[in-house]
Amino acid sequence: MKKYKVFLLSLMSFFLLCNGVKATTLRDLYNDLSALEKSYAAAQKKANMTQSEMNNVKASIASTEAEIRQAQQDIVQAESDIAKSEKDIAAKKEETNKMLLYLQLTSSKGNNLLEYVFEANDYTDFIYRYSVVTQMTDYNQGLVDELNNLIKSLNSKKETLAIKQNDLAQKKNDLQAKYLIVQAQYKDDQDDGMKVSDQIAQKKKQINSLKSICKMDQDINTCNGISAVDGWVYPIARFTQTSSYAESRGSVRHYAVDLGVAEGTTVRAVANGKVLARYSSSCGGLVIQIQHNYNGSSYVSLYMHMIDGYVNVNQNVTAGQPIGTSGGGPKEIAKWGDRCTEGPHLHFTMATGASTIGKSSQAGSTFNPVRFFPAMKGEGASYYGK
């Protein structure tokens, strides 16, 4: 059953992914969003049903525990009744013995009950004495037999209760095992819902970034003047990576990678796109940011510590097009007064969406560029391309 469920979820994800890739218009994106929302509603309904089943199992466990406690109390009561009956038997035997002893003592010879009976003065006295002895012994023996039967009954009840207690304990174990299974199923259902919820959020974000610039049936890869990305080009032809993405630098993290190159090295647009921003800063020198479209989603690439820039805001660029030269060293410092560089390099990062990337010490929507540039796998990595 578990394998079947995993297969169905994988199949659903595959179709959703395929739908996301094939979406070329806003209408397609809205249709994808509607399908995701239906899938999410179904996942929530399933999770609620699993939650109800889990509550039912918990209630059954509580009921079984109550039955176990009652059985334990009944066993204790049976043991108490057995002890009382055994005590009553002992008392009744002692009472009988005392009565018989009394009768013997009242005999003139005081030897035994038979002599007591045969010491009768006449036939009437004989009948009386005989009746007293037999009635007393028969009555007391009847009580003893009754008590013995009660003990047998109580012992039988005790054994039955012990079996019931064991059965209930096994039932409780089975219910607890079932609860763990249902609980795991509930977590799986919640996780499934969360995955679809994340896809819904991403789809809404994508729609929001495009609905103001694209018509419902217009190709989303071209409606904002940016050609779709078919492939990615490294921003520097050859480099040695001098920092890893999100590495710690004192009390902050550096959400970018540094590519060590000599000042004046050509910096290239990593893909087709439109220049989103160009500005200079005393902590970064010349900065250029470019927006790209890839599989219907928007991305932004950022290039910092540059000496010169060859492109301007709103200008369309193509993959591999030179957009400026790298800095990070004395030439760039002299030109822009950059106080945040430790040597010649290009500061490079990427983010999802269509908005400019903020400070490199803030993660925002940035991500490790290794996603599109496998050579940027960490400090010390090198790339020797064209």
PyMOL commands that set and color helices and strands:
alter all, ss='L'
color gray80, all
select helices_A, chain A and resi 2-22+26-106+113-118+123-210+330-336+369-371
alter helices_A, ss='H'
color red, helices_A
select strands_A, chain A and resi 238-241+247-249+252-254+257-260+266-268+273-281+285-294+297-309+316-317+322-326+346-352+366-367+382-384
alter strands_A, ss='S'
color yellow, strands_A
deselect
rebuild
show_as cartoon
